[in-house]
Amino acid sequence: MLLHLGDEEVIHSKDVLAILDINALKASELAKEFLKKHENNQTLTDLSGNAAKSVIITDKTIYLSPLSASTLKKRASDRLELENGWNIK
C-alpha cells in the first residue's frame, strides 16, 4: 500500500522502517548526527519546509514530514487493515 508523507510525496508502506516524532529526536545528539549525516549524503528529503513534525526512515531515504507521527501511523494502519481485509470501516 502507499503512504502519503506530505508535499505530494508517496512511498510504499512496506519500505518504512520507522516513523518517529521529531521532538523525541531533537533531544538526542546521536539523532542530530544521524540526520546531519544523511543531509550531507543527500539522502535526507525535507518535505516540511522547516516545519517537520516527524521523521520517516526507509532503507534508502530519510524523510522529514509536516505530518505528525501519529497521523502517519494511523494512515499506515488503516491502509494495512484494508489491504488485509481487517476492520473495514
C-alpha positions as CSV (number, residue, x, y, z in Angstrom):
1,M,0.0,0.0,0.0
2,L,1.0,3.6,-0.5
3,L,1.7,6.1,2.3
4,H,1.3,9.9,1.6
5,L,4.1,11.7,3.6
6,G,3.1,15.3,2.6
7,D,4.2,17.6,-0.2
8,E,2.9,15.2,-2.8
9,E,5.4,12.5,-1.7
10,V,4.1,8.9,-1.7
11,I,6.1,5.8,-0.8
12,H,5.3,2.1,-0.3
13,S,4.3,1.4,3.3
14,K,6.4,-1.8,3.2
15,D,9.5,0.4,2.7
16,V,9.0,2.2,6.0
17,L,11.4,1.1,8.7
18,A,10.4,3.7,11.4
19,I,8.1,6.7,11.9
20,L,9.5,8.9,14.7
21,D,8.3,12.1,16.4
22,I,10.7,14.9,15.6
23,N,10.5,16.3,19.2
24,A,11.9,13.0,20.5
25,L,14.9,13.3,18.1
26,K,15.7,16.9,18.9
27,A,16.8,16.0,22.4
28,S,19.3,13.4,21.2
29,E,22.8,14.3,20.0
30,L,23.1,11.0,18.3
31,A,19.8,11.6,16.3
32,K,21.1,15.0,15.3
33,E,24.3,13.5,14.0
34,F,22.3,10.8,12.2
35,L,20.1,13.4,10.4
36,K,23.2,15.6,9.6
37,K,25.0,12.6,8.1
38,H,22.0,11.9,5.8
39,E,21.7,15.5,4.9
40,N,25.4,15.6,3.9
41,N,25.0,12.3,1.9
42,Q,21.9,13.8,0.2
43,T,19.7,11.0,1.4
44,L,17.6,13.4,3.6
45,T,14.4,14.8,2.0
46,D,12.7,17.6,3.8
47,L,9.1,17.7,2.8
48,S,8.1,20.0,5.6
49,G,9.7,23.4,4.6
50,N,11.5,23.5,8.0
51,A,8.3,22.7,9.9
52,A,8.9,18.9,10.4
53,K,6.7,17.0,12.9
54,S,8.0,13.5,12.1
55,V,10.9,11.6,10.6
56,I,10.3,8.6,8.3
57,I,13.2,6.2,7.9
58,T,13.4,3.9,4.9
59,D,16.4,1.9,3.7
60,K,17.3,4.5,1.1
61,T,16.0,7.8,2.3
62,I,15.1,9.7,5.4
63,Y,12.1,12.0,5.1
64,L,11.1,15.0,7.2
65,S,7.4,15.3,7.1
66,P,5.0,18.1,8.1
67,L,2.5,15.4,9.2
68,S,2.6,14.1,12.8
69,A,3.9,10.6,13.5
70,S,0.5,9.7,14.9
71,T,-1.2,10.7,11.7
72,L,1.2,8.8,9.6
73,K,0.9,5.7,11.8
74,K,-2.9,5.9,11.6
75,R,-2.8,6.2,7.8
76,A,-0.4,3.2,7.6
77,S,-2.5,1.1,9.9
78,D,-5.8,1.9,8.2
79,R,-4.3,1.0,4.8
80,L,-2.8,-2.2,6.1
81,E,-6.1,-3.2,7.6
82,L,-7.9,-2.5,4.3
83,E,-5.2,-4.4,2.4
84,N,-5.7,-7.5,4.6
85,G,-9.4,-7.2,4.8
86,W,-9.5,-6.3,8.6
87,N,-11.8,-3.9,10.2
88,I,-13.1,-2.2,7.1
89,K,-14.8,0.9,8.3
